[in-house]
Amino acid sequence: MKSKYLNLCIGAAALLSLQGCDDLLDRNPKDKLTENVVYNSYESLKTYAWQLYDAFPAYDQINSGSGNSNHDKLDATRTTVQLRRGMRDMIMWADFESDLMDQGSENGESNWIWQRYDIPTSSYDYSAPYKNIRSINSMLAGIDASSISEQEKKHWKSVGYFFRAYNHASLLNRYGDIIYVNTLLTDNSPELYNERMPRDQVAKNILEELLYARDNIGNYNDGECTLTKDAVNAFISRFGLMEGTWRKYHGLSDAEKYLEVSVTASEELLPKYKLHPNYDEVFNSESLSGIDGIILYKKYVEDIFMHRMYNPQIEMFARFKMKSSFHKTKRII
């Protein structure tokens, strides 16, 4: 009898130890981010979403060291790291190869207009938006199952919808009909083999997501460098103008709808902002914080988040001059 009681105790202890092992195996790793960690708090979602801002044009983070000025052009030579970074002159080069900019070189007409470019098998401006869209769809899928409040879910969905619309708009402006992706895909997803979606439907989806973002984004005071309702309205204004004029001059339907959306968004912004009269303060200042006319900007911090235009030798020389002048002033006084 005693032996039977002892065996029961040993069996119970073994079951308890196995249950403890299950709990240990189910714990979240302390050195890695998991879905349970990333999507279940406001702060971790904010940290995850910082990567989405790299879709905006900005100073390039990587220097090839080759001295080749073509390094910053829209091509297919960028590394995986560079695909996650904004490009410092994307806007300029987009206009440079259009009919909007006069090229100063002899016989400097656009190679695109004269159809002298071979169609590449891969391209940065095609692959990079889809990389961003996958990260966005991962976040949106995680938010649906998240334990954060409904108001916070609406806010982060708005952020995700804005950046998904922004990246799809980049593709739409370059290619017209595109593969539109609004779900998180796997290697076996049939959507990977979808045909391109017609421009009409893509533009409609983009506008719907932007309007949702405008109407539902929260005001959580996360800083000047984060997305706001004004920033969403600014892009609605640009997207509506681009899509509306494209449709008007190509004889497509619904041109007025997009132009009216652009006007409405612009009218919300005009009373709040004005063009800054000082060129240097906008384009040559060390900080854009508090500058009139600035709706959203990217902040660079020394030794934390920098760009390849930073020259430490010039910086040290400037500091030395400032320090010398300071001591000289003290001595004069």
C-alpha positions as CSV (number, residue, x, y, z in Angstrom):
1,M,0.0,0.0,0.0
2,K,2.8,2.3,0.9
3,S,4.6,1.4,-2.3
4,K,1.4,2.2,-4.3
5,Y,1.1,5.6,-2.6
6,L,4.7,6.4,-3.4
7,N,4.2,5.5,-7.0
8,L,1.2,7.8,-7.3
9,C,3.3,10.7,-5.8
10,I,6.1,10.1,-8.2
11,G,3.7,10.0,-11.1
12,A,2.0,13.3,-10.0
13,A,5.4,14.9,-9.6
14,A,6.4,13.8,-13.1
15,L,3.2,15.3,-14.6
16,L,3.9,18.6,-12.8
17,S,7.5,18.7,-14.0
18,L,6.3,18.1,-17.6
19,Q,3.7,20.9,-17.2
20,G,6.6,23.2,-16.1
21,C,8.6,22.2,-19.2
22,D,5.6,23.2,-21.4
23,D,5.5,26.6,-19.7
24,L,9.2,27.0,-20.2
25,L,9.1,26.2,-23.9
26,D,6.1,28.5,-24.4
27,R,8.0,31.6,-23.0
28,N,8.8,34.5,-25.3
29,P,12.6,34.8,-26.0
30,K,14.2,37.7,-24.3
31,D,16.6,38.5,-27.2
32,K,14.2,38.4,-30.1
33,L,11.0,40.2,-31.1
34,T,7.9,38.0,-31.6
35,E,4.4,38.7,-32.7
36,N,3.2,38.4,-29.1
37,V,5.6,41.1,-28.1
38,V,5.5,43.5,-31.1
39,Y,1.8,43.8,-31.7
40,N,0.5,43.8,-28.1
41,S,1.6,47.2,-26.9
42,Y,1.5,50.7,-28.3
43,E,5.2,51.4,-27.7
44,S,6.4,48.2,-29.5
45,L,4.1,49.0,-32.4
46,K,5.6,52.5,-32.6
47,T,9.1,51.0,-32.6
48,Y,8.2,48.5,-35.4
49,A,6.6,51.3,-37.5
50,W,9.8,53.4,-37.6
51,Q,11.0,51.2,-40.5
52,L,8.0,52.3,-42.6
53,Y,9.3,55.9,-42.7
54,D,12.3,54.7,-44.9
55,A,9.9,54.8,-47.8
56,F,10.1,58.6,-47.9
57,P,12.9,60.2,-50.0
58,A,15.8,61.2,-47.8
59,Y,19.6,61.3,-47.7
60,D,21.1,58.0,-48.6
61,Q,22.5,56.0,-45.6
62,I,25.1,54.0,-47.6
63,N,28.2,55.3,-49.4
64,S,29.5,53.1,-52.1
65,G,33.0,54.6,-51.8
66,S,33.4,54.2,-55.6
67,G,33.0,57.9,-56.3
68,N,30.4,57.0,-58.9
69,S,27.8,59.7,-59.1
70,N,25.3,57.2,-60.5
71,H,25.2,55.5,-57.1
72,D,22.1,57.5,-56.1
73,K,20.1,57.0,-59.3
74,L,17.1,54.7,-59.6
75,D,18.7,51.4,-60.6
76,A,18.9,47.8,-59.6
77,T,22.3,47.8,-58.0
78,R,21.4,48.5,-54.4
79,T,22.0,46.1,-51.6
80,T,19.4,44.6,-49.3
81,V,20.3,47.2,-46.6
82,Q,19.9,50.0,-49.1
83,L,16.5,48.8,-50.2
84,R,15.3,49.7,-46.7
85,R,16.6,53.2,-46.8
86,G,15.2,56.4,-48.4
87,M,17.1,57.8,-51.3
88,R,18.3,61.4,-51.1
89,D,17.4,62.5,-54.6
90,M,14.6,60.2,-55.7
91,I,12.3,63.2,-56.4
92,M,15.0,65.1,-58.3
93,W,15.9,62.1,-60.5
94,A,12.2,61.3,-61.2
95,D,11.8,64.8,-62.7
96,F,15.3,64.7,-64.3
97,E,14.2,61.9,-66.6
98,S,10.8,63.5,-67.4
99,D,9.9,66.5,-69.5
100,L,9.7,68.8,-66.5
101,M,13.5,69.6,-66.2
102,D,15.9,71.1,-68.6
103,Q,19.1,69.2,-68.7
104,G,22.1,71.5,-69.0
105,S,24.4,69.0,-70.8
106,E,24.8,69.0,-74.6
107,N,22.2,66.8,-76.3
108,G,20.8,66.2,-72.8
109,E,17.3,65.0,-73.6
110,S,15.6,62.3,-71.6
111,N,16.6,58.8,-72.4
112,W,13.2,57.6,-71.3
113,I,11.3,59.9,-73.6
114,W,13.5,58.8,-76.5
115,Q,13.1,55.2,-75.5
116,R,16.8,54.5,-75.2
117,Y,16.5,52.5,-72.0
118,D,16.4,48.7,-72.0
119,I,13.8,47.3,-69.7
120,P,15.7,45.7,-66.7
121,T,14.9,42.3,-65.2
122,S,14.9,43.8,-61.8
123,S,14.6,47.4,-60.4
124,Y,15.0,49.1,-57.0
125,D,11.9,51.3,-57.5
126,Y,9.8,48.1,-58.1
127,S,11.2,45.8,-55.5
128,A,11.6,48.3,-52.6
129,P,7.9,49.2,-52.3
130,Y,6.9,45.6,-52.2
131,K,9.4,44.9,-49.4
132,N,7.8,47.8,-47.5
133,I,4.3,46.5,-48.2
134,R,5.1,43.1,-46.8
135,S,6.3,44.7,-43.5
136,I,3.1,46.8,-43.4
137,N,0.8,43.8,-44.1
138,S,2.6,41.9,-41.3
139,M,1.8,44.7,-38.9
140,L,-1.8,45.0,-40.0
141,A,-2.3,41.2,-39.6
142,G,-0.8,41.4,-36.1
143,I,-3.0,44.4,-35.1
144,D,-6.2,42.4,-35.8
145,A,-5.3,39.9,-33.1
146,S,-3.7,42.4,-30.8
147,S,-4.8,43.1,-27.2
148,I,-4.3,46.9,-27.5
149,S,-7.4,49.1,-27.2
150,E,-9.8,49.6,-30.2
151,Q,-8.8,53.3,-30.5
152,E,-5.1,52.3,-30.6
153,K,-5.9,49.7,-33.2
154,K,-7.6,52.3,-35.4
155,H,-4.5,54.6,-35.1
156,W,-2.0,51.9,-36.1
157,K,-4.2,50.7,-38.9
158,S,-4.3,54.2,-40.1
159,V,-0.5,54.4,-40.1
160,G,-0.3,51.0,-41.9
161,Y,-2.9,52.0,-44.5
162,F,-1.2,55.3,-45.1
163,F,2.2,53.7,-45.8
164,R,0.6,50.9,-47.9
165,A,-1.1,53.5,-50.0
166,Y,2.1,55.5,-50.3
167,N,4.1,52.5,-51.6
168,H,1.3,51.4,-53.9
169,A,1.0,55.0,-55.2
170,S,4.8,55.0,-56.0
171,L,4.3,51.8,-58.1
172,L,1.1,53.2,-59.7
173,N,2.9,56.4,-60.8
174,R,5.7,54.4,-62.5
175,Y,3.9,51.4,-63.9
176,G,0.1,52.1,-64.1
177,D,-1.5,48.7,-63.7
178,I,0.3,46.8,-60.8
179,I,-0.1,43.8,-58.6
180,Y,-2.0,45.2,-55.6
181,V,-1.2,43.4,-52.3
182,N,-3.3,43.9,-49.2
183,T,-2.8,40.7,-47.3
184,L,0.3,39.0,-45.8
185,L,1.5,36.5,-48.3
186,T,3.4,33.2,-47.9
187,D,5.5,31.3,-50.4
188,N,2.4,29.3,-51.4
189,S,0.0,32.2,-51.7
190,P,-1.8,32.1,-55.1
191,E,-1.7,36.0,-55.1
192,L,2.0,35.8,-56.0
193,Y,0.8,34.8,-59.5
194,N,-1.9,37.4,-59.9
195,E,-2.2,39.5,-63.0
196,R,-1.8,43.2,-62.7
197,M,-4.8,45.0,-61.3
198,P,-6.2,47.8,-63.5
199,R,-5.2,51.3,-62.6
200,D,-8.8,52.3,-61.9
201,Q,-9.1,49.8,-59.0
202,V,-5.6,50.4,-57.7
203,A,-6.2,54.2,-57.5
204,K,-9.6,53.6,-55.8
205,N,-8.0,51.3,-53.2
206,I,-5.2,53.8,-52.5
207,L,-7.7,56.7,-52.0
208,E,-9.9,54.6,-49.7
209,E,-6.9,53.7,-47.5
210,L,-5.8,57.3,-47.4
211,L,-9.2,58.6,-46.4
212,Y,-9.4,55.9,-43.6
213,A,-6.0,57.0,-42.4
214,R,-7.1,60.7,-42.4
215,D,-10.3,60.0,-40.5
216,N,-8.9,57.6,-37.9
217,I,-5.3,58.5,-37.1
218,G,-4.9,59.4,-33.5
219,N,-3.2,62.4,-31.9
220,Y,-0.8,60.6,-29.4
221,N,1.9,63.3,-29.4
222,D,4.6,60.9,-30.5
223,G,6.8,63.7,-31.8
224,E,7.3,66.0,-34.8
225,C,8.8,63.3,-36.9
226,T,5.8,61.0,-36.8
227,L,2.7,60.7,-39.0
228,T,-0.2,63.1,-38.4
229,K,-3.5,63.9,-39.9
230,D,-1.9,66.9,-41.6
231,A,0.8,64.7,-43.2
232,V,-1.9,62.4,-44.5
233,N,-3.9,65.3,-45.9
234,A,-0.7,66.6,-47.6
235,F,-0.2,63.3,-49.4
236,I,-3.9,63.1,-50.3
237,S,-3.5,66.5,-51.9
238,R,-0.5,65.3,-54.0
239,F,-2.0,62.0,-54.9
240,G,-5.4,63.4,-55.9
241,L,-3.7,66.1,-58.0
242,M,-1.4,63.5,-59.7
243,E,-4.2,61.0,-60.4
244,G,-6.8,63.6,-61.3
245,T,-4.6,65.3,-63.9
246,W,-3.3,62.0,-65.3
247,R,-6.9,60.9,-65.8
248,K,-8.0,64.2,-67.3
249,Y,-5.2,64.4,-69.9
250,H,-5.4,60.7,-70.8
251,G,-9.2,60.7,-71.2
252,L,-9.9,58.4,-68.2
253,S,-13.0,58.5,-66.0
254,D,-13.3,60.0,-62.5
255,A,-10.7,62.7,-63.0
256,E,-12.9,65.3,-61.1
257,K,-13.3,63.0,-58.1
258,Y,-9.6,62.9,-57.5
259,L,-9.1,66.6,-58.1
260,E,-11.9,67.5,-55.7
261,V,-10.3,65.3,-53.0
262,S,-7.0,67.1,-53.6
263,V,-8.7,70.5,-53.2
264,T,-10.5,69.4,-50.0
265,A,-7.3,68.2,-48.4
266,S,-5.4,71.3,-49.5
267,E,-8.1,73.6,-48.0
268,E,-7.6,71.9,-44.6
269,L,-3.9,72.6,-44.7
270,L,-3.7,76.1,-46.1
271,P,-4.9,77.9,-42.9
272,K,-2.4,76.0,-40.8
273,Y,0.8,76.5,-42.8
274,K,2.5,79.1,-44.9
275,L,5.5,79.1,-47.2
276,H,8.7,80.0,-45.3
277,P,10.3,83.2,-46.7
278,N,13.9,82.2,-45.7
279,Y,15.5,79.6,-48.1
280,D,18.4,78.9,-45.8
281,E,16.3,78.1,-42.8
282,V,14.4,75.5,-44.8
283,F,17.2,73.9,-46.9
284,N,20.4,74.7,-45.0
285,S,19.4,74.6,-41.4
286,E,20.5,72.0,-38.8
287,S,17.0,71.4,-37.7
288,L,13.5,71.8,-39.2
289,S,11.8,71.7,-35.9
290,G,9.4,74.7,-35.6
291,I,10.0,75.9,-39.2
292,D,6.9,77.4,-40.9
293,G,5.6,75.3,-43.7
294,I,7.2,72.0,-42.5
295,I,4.6,69.3,-42.0
296,L,6.8,66.2,-41.6
297,Y,10.6,65.8,-41.6
298,K,13.3,63.2,-40.9
299,K,15.6,63.9,-38.1
300,Y,19.3,63.0,-38.2
301,V,21.2,62.6,-35.0
302,E,25.0,62.4,-34.8
303,D,26.3,58.9,-34.1
304,I,22.7,57.6,-34.0
305,F,21.0,58.1,-37.3
306,M,23.2,59.8,-39.9
307,H,23.5,60.1,-43.7
308,R,26.4,59.9,-46.1
309,M,26.6,63.6,-46.7
310,Y,27.9,64.1,-43.2
311,N,31.7,64.9,-43.2
312,P,33.3,64.5,-39.8
313,Q,36.4,66.5,-40.8
314,I,34.3,69.5,-41.8
315,E,32.3,69.0,-38.6
316,M,35.4,69.0,-36.4
317,F,36.8,72.0,-38.2
318,A,33.6,73.9,-37.6
319,R,33.6,73.0,-34.0
320,F,37.3,74.1,-33.6
321,K,36.5,77.5,-35.2
322,M,33.6,78.0,-32.9
323,K,35.6,77.0,-29.9
324,S,38.5,79.3,-30.9
325,S,36.2,82.2,-31.4
326,F,34.6,81.6,-28.1
327,H,38.0,81.7,-26.2
328,K,39.0,84.7,-28.3
329,T,35.9,86.5,-27.3
330,K,36.5,85.7,-23.7
331,R,40.0,87.1,-23.8
332,I,38.8,90.3,-25.5
333,I,36.2,90.8,-22.8
